[in-house]
Amino acid sequence: MPLIAIDDLSDPRLVDYAHLTDVALKKARGTEHGLYIAESALVLGRALRAGHIPRSVLALGNTADEALAVLGDFAADVPVFVGPGEMLADLTGYILHRGLIAAMNRPELPDADALLAGARRIVILENVSDPTNVGAIFRSAGAIGADAILVTPRCSDPFYRRAIRVSMGTVLQVPWTRVGGWTETRALLSRHGFHVAALALRDGAVSLRDFDGSRHERLALLLGAEGEGLTPEALAAADSVVQIPMMHGIDSLNVAAASAVAMWALSG
């Protein structure tokens, strides 16, 4: 498909980019599961390798060729809209620092049982509401080697633009899905033989230095929201409670930093 020069911001084909919120994209008309935005050629490439389908691409004039190269076989069918930076900023509400963005069709989330069938090390995010933290946790999970991530109903959506950007597209690589309440989720984890280690500041918690993750063939690291921490229901569903030993009177780390430390410690 030839490049499409933008000359009218009211063009209905540009609606996916017109100051839409993440919530609006999730409910986008004409889609089965909604849309998400992939920023940069790097993230678009990761999305395509994950099997996600682009609906269109919006590119600065000097990145149009790069967009076509990344699209590969999709280039013949996916429209690539091209325009100057100031015009695209007026359309989207932000500057395209990375040269291009793409409206991607959200994939159907995998079945939780199928997701855990071959997993050994997973992460569970309970009510982590900041998409920046969600993205950073996914990036650590991808780098350190978690096999899957489960997110609870009140957890921020990993497909939100900020989460994808902070993760450098890792949310498109690390398999994940949503789960329901703790009764259902605990049964799911038990069915697949997971030992659940909750990271929490609690009397009697075991230091990560002393917790031998290698003893458990299948291990789930449970992380809660900053401030509130894990809910009583989550702690009741855990088999162990662990904490990172601290110095200088500091009692905790940001949840994203804590996740990286704990994942590394439990990766054996």
N, C-alpha and C positions, 0 to 999 in steps of 0.2 A: 504494500500500500504506500503511495507517495506521501511525503511529509505534508502536513496541513498547516499553512501559515495562519496565525491568529490575527484577525482584523476586527473582530467584534466580540467583546467579552460576554455579550448576552447569548451567544451561540449555545443552544441547548445541549450540544455535545460536550460542553465544558462544565456541565452541572456538577460532575464529581469533584471538581476542584474549587468550586465557588464558595469559599469561606465555610465549608461544611465541617461540623464537629465530628469527633469519632463516633458519637452516638448516632448522628444522622447517617454517617457512612455505613454503620452496621445495619441500618434499616433501609438502605438504598433500594429504590424501586428497580424492578427488572433483574434482580439478583436472587439467587436461591438462599444464600447465607449472609449477604451483605458484602461490603467492600472494606479494604484497608488501604492505607497509603504506604508505598515503599519509596523511601528517599535515597537517592544516589544509585549509580550504576552497580556498585558493589552489592547493595541490598536487593536490587532488582534481580541481579544474577543469582543470588542465593534463593530468592523466592522462586525463580524459574527452575532451579535445580531441585527444589523441594516439591516440584510438580504443581505449583500454583499457577493459575491462569490470569494473564493481564487483560484488563478491559481497554485501557488506553494508556498513553504516556504523554506527559507534559514536559517539554525540554526547552532550555535556553538554546538560541540559535547555534552557538558554538559547541553544543553537546549532542546535536541531532544525530550525527554519524555514530557517535558512541552508543546512543540509545538503540539505533538500528543494529549495531554489532552485538549488543547484549541480547536483544530480542531474538536474534538468530532466526530460526524457522517461524517464529511468531511475527516477524517483521512484515510478512506478506498480508497479514490479516488484521493486525492491531494498529489503530490510528496513532500517529505520533504528532501531537500538536506542538508547534514551534513558535516562539515569540521572544521579544526582548525582555530583559530582567524586570524593568519597571512595570511593564504590562502584566507579566506573570505574577508579580507581587500584588498588584491591584486585584487580580483574580483570586488568588489564594489567601491573601492576608499575611503572607510572610515571604521573605527572600529565599530563593532557591539557591542556597549556598553550595549545594552539591550538584547543581547543574540540571537535575531532572528529578521528577517524581512520577510514580506510576499508580494508577488505580487498579488494584488487584482484587480479584474475586476471592472472598474468604472461603477456605476449604471447609468441608464438613469435619467437625472434630471427631477423632477416633473413639471407638468404644473403649471404656476404661479397662475391661477385662483383656481385650486384645492388646492394649498398650502395655499392660504389665506382664503379659505372658512370657516375654523373654528378658525382662528387666532384672538387674541385680541391685543397682543403686538408683534411688529416685529421691525427688524433693517434693514436699507438699507445702504449698503456700496458703496459709489461712488468713484471709482478710487483709492482705497486704495491699493497701489502697493507692499507694503512690506509684504511678506507672514508671517513674525513673528507677525506683527500687526494683520493680518487677523486671525491667529490662536489664539492670545490672546483675540480678540474680541469674537470669537466663544466660547472660554472657559467661558468668563464672561456671554455670552448669555445663555449658558447651565446652569450655576450655578444660575443666577439670575432669569431666567425664560422667555426669549423671545421664542415665539412660532415658529418663522421662520425668515430667513434672505434672503434678496434679494441682489444680487451683480450685479453691472453694467458691461458692456462689458470690460472696461479697469481695472477692479479690479483684483488683483492677484487671482489665482485659489486656492480655499480652499482645493483642493486635492493635492496641492504641498506638498512634503515631510516635509518641514520645518513647514508649516502651521499645518499639522496634528500632528507633534511632539510637537509643542508649545501648541496646544490645548489639548494635552493628549487624542486625538481621539474624542474630542467633535464635530469636523466638521463632524463626521460620525453619530452623534446623533441628532444635531439640524437640522431640515429640512431647505433646502435652494435651491435656483435656480437662474439662471441668467435672467435678464430682458434686454429690449432693450433701446431705446431712451426715453427721458423724456416725450414726448407727449404720447407715448404708456404707460409708467409706471404711469404717473399721472392719466390716464384714468383707469388703473387697480386698483389703490388705491381708486379712487373715487367710482368705481363700488362696492368695498367692504366696503365702508364707513369709510375709515381711515382718521384720522386727522394726517397730517405730520408735525412733529416738527423737524426743522433743527438745529443742534448744530453748531453755528458759532459765530465768533467775528464780530459783526455788530452793528452799531448804532441802538438803539431802540430794541435790543434783550432783551427778558424777562429773568430775573434770574430764574434758576431752583428752587430756594426757593419760588418763587412766581407763578410758573406755576403749575396749578393743573391738573395733568395728569388724575386723577380719573374722571374728567368731560367728558372724551372722552372714549366711550365704546371700540373703536378701535383706537390704536395709533401707529404710525410709527416713530421711531427715525432715523433721517437721518444724516449720518456721512461722512465726506470727507477726502481726502488725507492730510497727514501732509504737512505743507508748503503751498501748493496751496489752501487748503481748498475746500469748495464746489464751484462748477461752478455756474455762473449766472443762467443757466437753472435749476439747482437743487434748488437754492434759490427761483426762480420764481414758482417752483412747490410746495413749502412748504406753509403750512397754518400758521405756527408760527415759529419764530426764537428764540432759547433759548441759554443761555450760563451759564457756571458754574462760580459762583462768586469766585474771586481770591484775594489773599493777597500778600503783600510784593513785589508789582510791577511785579509779574508774570502774564502773560496774557493768558497762555494756558497750557494744559497738553498734553502729548503724546496721540495720538488718541485712543490707546488701554486702557489707564488709564481713559481717558475721557469717553469712552464708558461704562465702569463699573460704574462710578459715575452716569452718566445720566440714565443708565438702572435701577439702584437701585432707583433713585429719581422718575422715571416715572413708577415704577412697580405696583403702586396702582391701 
